């Protein structure tokens, strides 16, 4: 019997989907599903949701729930982390303070000033989870879904020998979208995607050995396609390679789309994937969810359809490859660079093709980005590593220097404005930064 522990099980839909995926593998149907969250109410709903899946599928797995993290982790084989440190009422300032200084952010969970402060709040929490893993289940496979992915994974992998990697659905999700645009089933499209989380590029797109980029260039001329992903299609036109993450996210990672109102209107108000993609749409959506989640989830528990088919997330396939039926599984993982991408700094967290099998997770080869993509991606990776070093050393000066060099922030703010913005964000996050030596810059 295997034990799977969900840390942050109150991420209700995510927990429900990941448990459903696990149950699609025969090897895991008699496993123990251990749910853990600090929010007792959400935890109880998570347990009810998972039990409904077990009932619908007739699965014999045991479902337990606890607010005690050490109890949850004891003897776990697989650990999944889906936490949000501080909640929406804290996160909102990651978006609202930069907006005051002219930095217009759509999502704010990956990089830039918003992503950096989200990382700084979350890093000590994830490290404390990993320290418990070291004591209670040192051989567990730990899969992190918490953003900002690259900074958190780089931080954790620099602090522990536990097998921990980060997963994101952008690579396979985008590949499925591109296949649809080109009239292919997802499984018919072969690809090689390389970079860093949310800023990786498809260096190869092929179908039966044929280069599909010419077909994609014709597909984006169709109005219904062009309107779906305006930022990414513009990047594809001029960078020549398609990026892995949505238009809403990508609009934040460079200086080209959100530095002026006319550019925001042209590229970011329609079809960015966040509908309609205006400033802080996702913040507004999450604030509203705080008031509606209980009613919506209760309705699903009472009357909603229970899906039992496996979804697109990688986690269950990885566990199955390593300690299920050992079917090898290729995917893109987030790992600290050890020559895997030749023109990104070693130690930076890269997102590269790997394969999971009975011996663990292995990188399948080395990759070199085209020079112009390396310039773009390496800049982001350097800023992320500066933030990781800031967390390790408790140094707010490194936080400031990382934000100072952020492409979007630098495109709209003076150095003095960035300095004042970072000071304000440090002060706002003071309760979460007790591990810093000082908050003065």
C-alpha positions in Angstrom: 0.0 0.0 0.0 1.3 3.4 -1.0 0.7 6.6 0.9 0.2 9.9 -0.9 0.2 13.1 1.2 -1.4 16.4 0.0 0.0 19.4 1.8 -2.4 22.2 1.0 -5.3 19.9 0.4 -7.6 22.9 0.7 -6.8 23.7 -2.9 -10.0 21.8 -3.5 -10.2 21.4 -7.3 -6.5 20.6 -7.6 -6.7 18.0 -4.9 -9.8 16.5 -6.3 -8.2 16.2 -9.8 -4.9 14.8 -8.6 -6.6 12.2 -6.5 -8.8 11.2 -9.4 -5.7 10.8 -11.6 -4.0 8.6 -9.0 -7.0 6.3 -8.9 -6.7 5.7 -12.7 -3.7 3.5 -11.9 -4.4 0.0 -10.6 -1.2 0.1 -8.5 -2.6 3.0 -6.4 -6.3 2.0 -5.9 -5.6 0.5 -2.4 -3.4 3.4 -1.3 -3.8 5.8 1.6 -4.7 9.3 0.6 -3.7 11.7 3.4 -5.0 15.2 3.2 -3.4 18.0 5.2 -4.3 21.7 5.4 -4.1 24.4 8.1 -7.7 25.5 7.2 -10.0 22.9 9.0 -13.1 23.9 7.0 -11.5 23.6 3.6 -9.8 20.4 4.7 -13.2 18.8 5.6 -14.6 19.8 2.2 -11.5 18.3 0.6 -12.0 15.0 2.4 -15.7 14.9 1.4 -14.7 15.5 -2.2 -12.1 12.8 -2.3 -14.5 10.3 -0.6 -17.1 11.1 -3.3 -14.5 10.1 -6.0 -13.8 6.8 -4.1 -17.5 6.0 -3.9 -18.1 6.8 -7.6 -15.1 4.7 -8.7 -15.6 1.9 -6.2 -12.0 2.4 -5.1 -10.8 0.7 -1.9 -8.3 3.5 -1.0 -8.4 4.9 2.5 -8.9 8.7 2.9 -7.7 10.5 6.0 -7.4 14.2 6.9 -5.4 16.1 9.5 -4.2 19.6 10.3 -1.0 18.0 11.7 1.7 18.1 9.0 4.0 15.7 10.7 1.3 13.1 11.0 0.4 13.6 7.4 4.0 13.1 6.2 5.0 10.1 8.3 6.0 7.3 5.9 4.6 9.0 2.8 5.7 7.6 -0.6 4.6 10.6 -2.6 4.1 14.2 -1.4 2.2 16.9 -3.3 2.5 20.6 -2.3 -0.2 23.1 -3.2 0.0 25.9 -0.7 -0.7 29.6 -0.7 1.1 31.5 2.1 -0.8 34.4 3.4 -4.0 34.1 1.4 -5.6 36.5 -1.0 -5.8 39.4 1.5 -1.9 39.4 1.6 -1.3 38.5 -2.0 -3.4 41.5 -3.2 -0.7 43.9 -2.2 1.8 42.2 -4.6 -0.4 43.6 -7.4 -1.8 46.8 -5.9 1.5 48.3 -4.7 3.3 47.9 -8.1 0.1 49.3 -9.8 0.5 52.5 -7.7 3.9 52.9 -9.3 2.7 52.2 -12.8 3.6 48.5 -13.0 0.4 46.9 -14.4 0.3 43.2 -13.5 -2.2 40.6 -14.7 -1.3 37.5 -12.6 1.7 38.2 -10.5 2.6 34.7 -9.3 5.8 33.9 -11.2 8.5 36.7 -11.4 8.8 40.5 -11.2 8.0 42.3 -8.0 4.9 40.4 -7.4 6.4 36.9 -7.9 9.5 37.8 -5.9 7.5 38.8 -2.8 5.2 35.8 -3.2 8.4 33.7 -3.2 9.9 35.4 -0.2 6.7 34.7 1.8 6.5 31.1 0.7 10.1 29.9 0.8 10.4 29.4 4.6 7.1 27.5 4.6 8.2 25.1 1.9 11.6 24.6 3.5 9.9 23.7 6.8 7.8 21.1 4.9 11.0 19.7 3.4 12.7 19.5 6.8 9.8 17.4 8.0 10.1 15.2 4.9 13.8 14.7 5.7 12.8 13.3 9.1 9.6 11.5 8.4 9.7 10.2 4.8 13.2 10.9 3.4 12.8 8.6 0.4 9.5 10.2 -0.7 9.1 11.8 -4.2 8.1 15.4 -3.6 6.2 17.2 -6.4 5.6 21.0 -5.9 2.8 22.8 -7.7 3.1 26.0 -5.7 4.2 29.2 -7.5 6.6 30.9 -8.2 7.8 27.5 -9.4 11.4 28.3 -10.5 12.4 30.3 -7.5 10.9 27.8 -5.0 12.4 24.8 -6.7 15.8 26.4 -7.0 15.7 27.4 -3.3 14.6 23.9 -2.1 17.0 22.0 -4.3 19.9 24.1 -2.9 18.9 23.2 0.6 18.1 19.5 0.6 18.9 16.2 -1.0 15.2 15.1 -0.9 13.9 14.2 -4.4 11.9 17.4 -5.1 10.9 18.9 -8.4 8.3 21.3 -9.6 5.5 20.7 -12.0 3.5 23.0 -14.2 0.8 22.3 -16.8 1.8 25.0 -19.3 4.0 22.8 -21.5 1.6 20.0 -22.2 -1.4 22.4 -22.1 0.2 24.7 -24.8 1.2 21.6 -26.9 -2.4 20.5 -26.9 -3.6 24.0 -28.0 -1.0 24.1 -30.8 -2.0 20.6 -32.0 -5.6 21.7 -32.2 -4.7 24.8 -34.2 -2.9 22.6 -36.7 -5.6 20.0 -36.9 -3.7 17.3 -34.9 -4.6 15.2 -31.9 -2.4 16.1 -28.9 -0.6 12.7 -29.0 0.3 13.3 -32.7 2.5 16.3 -31.9 6.1 15.7 -30.9 8.0 18.6 -29.3 11.1 19.7 -27.4 10.4 22.5 -25.0 13.2 24.2 -23.1 13.8 27.3 -20.9 12.6 28.2 -17.5 9.1 27.8 -15.9 6.5 30.0 -17.8 9.3 31.1 -20.1 10.2 28.0 -22.1 10.1 27.8 -25.9 9.2 24.9 -28.3 12.5 24.5 -30.1 11.0 21.6 -32.1 7.4 21.0 -33.2 7.1 17.9 -35.4 4.5 15.4 -36.7 5.8 12.1 -38.1 9.2 13.7 -38.5 7.9 16.8 -40.3 8.6 20.3 -39.1 5.2 21.8 -38.1 6.3 25.4 -37.6 5.4 26.3 -41.2 1.9 24.9 -40.6 1.7 26.9 -37.3 2.7 30.1 -39.1 -0.3 29.6 -41.4 -2.6 28.7 -38.6 -2.1 31.9 -36.7 -3.4 33.9 -39.7 -6.9 32.6 -38.9 -8.8 35.3 -37.0 -10.1 32.9 -34.4 -6.6 31.7 -33.6 -5.0 35.2 -33.7 -7.6 36.5 -31.2 -7.1 33.7 -28.8 -3.4 34.4 -27.9 -2.4 37.9 -29.0 0.7 38.2 -26.8 2.1 34.8 -27.5 1.4 35.1 -31.2 3.2 38.4 -31.4 6.2 36.9 -29.5 6.1 34.0 -32.0 6.1 36.3 -35.0 9.2 38.1 -33.8 11.1 35.6 -31.7 10.3 32.8 -34.2 9.6 30.2 -31.5 6.4 29.7 -29.6 6.4 30.3 -25.8 5.0 27.8 -23.3 2.9 30.0 -21.0 -0.4 31.9 -21.6 -0.6 35.5 -22.9 -1.7 36.8 -19.6 1.4 35.5 -17.9 3.8 36.3 -20.7 2.7 39.9 -20.9 4.4 40.4 -17.5 7.8 38.9 -18.2 9.1 41.4 -20.8 8.9 45.1 -21.6 6.8 44.9 -24.8 3.1 44.6 -23.8 2.2 46.3 -20.5 4.2 49.5 -20.3 1.7 51.8 -22.0 -2.1 52.0 -21.9 -2.4 51.7 -25.7 -0.3 48.5 -25.6 -2.3 47.1 -22.7 -5.5 47.8 -24.7 -4.1 46.3 -27.9 -2.6 43.1 -26.4 -3.9 42.5 -22.9 -7.5 43.5 -22.7 -8.9 40.8 -25.0 -7.9 37.2 -25.2 -5.0 37.0 -22.8 -6.4 33.9 -21.3 -7.9 35.6 -18.3 -11.0 37.1 -19.9 -10.8 40.0 -20.3 -7.3 40.3 -19.1 -7.5 43.7 -17.5 -5.3 44.8 -14.6 -5.5 42.3 -11.8 -8.4 40.3 -13.2 -7.2 37.2 -11.5 -7.0 39.1 -8.2 -10.6 40.2 -8.6 -11.6 36.6 -9.5 -9.8 35.1 -6.4 -11.3 37.7 -4.1 -14.8 36.7 -5.4 -14.0 33.0 -4.9 -13.4 33.7 -1.2 -17.1 34.4 -1.0 -18.4 31.7 -3.3 -16.2 28.6 -3.0 -18.2 27.0 -0.2 -21.5 27.2 -2.0 -20.0 26.1 -5.3 -18.2 23.1 -3.8 -21.2 22.1 -1.7 -23.3 22.1 -4.9 -20.8 19.8 -6.6 -20.8 17.5 -3.6 -24.6 17.2 -3.7 -25.2 17.1 -7.5 -22.1 17.5 -9.5 -20.7 15.0 -12.0 -17.8 12.9 -10.8 -15.2 12.6 -13.6 -13.0 9.4 -13.3 -10.9 9.8 -16.4 -7.3 10.9 -16.0 -6.5 14.6 -16.6 -3.5 16.3 -18.1 -1.4 16.8 -14.9 1.8 14.9 -14.7 1.9 13.9 -11.0 0.1 10.5 -11.1 2.1 9.4 -14.2 5.4 10.2 -12.4 4.5 8.3 -9.3 3.4 5.4 -11.4 6.6 5.4 -13.3 8.8 5.4 -10.2 6.8 3.1 -7.8 3.7 1.9 -9.6 3.8 -0.3 -12.6 7.1 1.4 -13.7 5.9 2.5 -17.1 8.5 5.2 -18.1 7.0 8.7 -18.4 8.5 11.6 -20.3 7.6 15.1 -19.2 9.1 18.6 -18.5 10.4 19.1 -15.0 11.9 22.0 -13.1 15.5 21.3 -11.9 18.6 23.3 -11.0 20.7 23.5 -14.1 23.7 21.2 -14.2 24.7 21.8 -17.9 21.2 20.7 -19.0 20.8 24.1 -20.9 24.2 25.1 -22.0 23.6 28.9 -22.2 21.7 29.4 -19.0 23.7 29.7 -15.7 24.4 26.5 -13.8 22.4 26.5 -10.6 19.4 28.4 -12.1 16.2 26.5 -12.2 15.4 25.3 -15.8 12.4 23.5 -17.3 13.7 20.7 -19.4 12.6 17.3 -20.9 13.1 14.5 -18.4 11.9 10.9 -18.0 10.6 9.2 -14.9 11.2 5.5 -14.4 11.9 3.0 -11.6 15.2 4.7 -10.8 13.8 8.2 -10.4 13.7 11.3 -12.6 16.5 11.7 -15.2 17.3 14.6 -17.6 17.3 13.2 -21.2 19.9 15.3 -22.8 21.5 18.8 -23.1 20.0 21.7 -24.9 21.2 25.1 -26.3 18.7 27.9 -26.8 19.1 30.2 -29.8 21.1 33.3 -28.8 18.1 35.7 -28.7 16.1 33.3 -26.5 19.0 32.7 -24.2 19.3 36.5 -23.7 15.6 36.7 -22.8 15.5 33.7 -20.6 18.9 34.0 -19.0 18.0 37.5 -17.8 14.9 36.2 -16.0 16.9 33.3 -14.6 19.5 35.6 -13.2 16.9 37.8 -11.4 15.3 34.7 -10.0 18.6 33.4 -8.6 19.2 36.8 -7.1 15.9 36.5 -5.2 16.8 33.0 -4.1 20.1 34.2 -2.8 18.2 37.0 -1.0 16.1 34.4 0.8 19.1 32.3 1.7 21.1 35.2 3.1 18.1 37.3 4.4 19.3 40.3 2.3 16.8 42.9 1.2 19.4 44.6 -0.9 19.3 41.7 -3.3 15.5 41.9 -3.4 15.8 45.5 -4.5 18.5 44.7 -7.1 16.4 41.9 -8.6 13.3 44.1 -8.9 15.4 46.9 -10.2 16.4 44.8 -13.2 12.9 43.4 -13.9 12.1 44.2 -17.6 8.5 45.3 -17.1 9.2 47.3 -13.9 12.3 49.0 -15.5 10.3 49.9 -18.6 7.9 52.1 -16.6 9.7 53.2 -13.4 12.7 55.2 -12.5 15.3 53.7 -10.1 14.1 55.9 -7.3 10.5 54.8 -7.9 11.5 51.1 -7.8 13.5 51.7 -4.6 10.4 53.3 -3.0 8.1 50.5 -4.3 10.4 47.7 -2.9 10.6 49.5 0.5 6.8 49.7 0.6 6.5 46.0 -0.3 9.1 45.0 2.3 7.1 46.8 4.9 3.8 45.3 3.8 5.3 41.8 4.0 7.1 42.4 7.3 5.2 39.7 9.2 6.4 37.0 6.7 10.0 38.1 6.5 11.2 37.4 10.1 14.0 35.3 8.7 15.6 38.4 7.1 18.5 40.1 8.9 16.9 43.5 8.3 14.3 45.0 6.0 16.2 48.2 5.4 17.7 48.9 2.0 
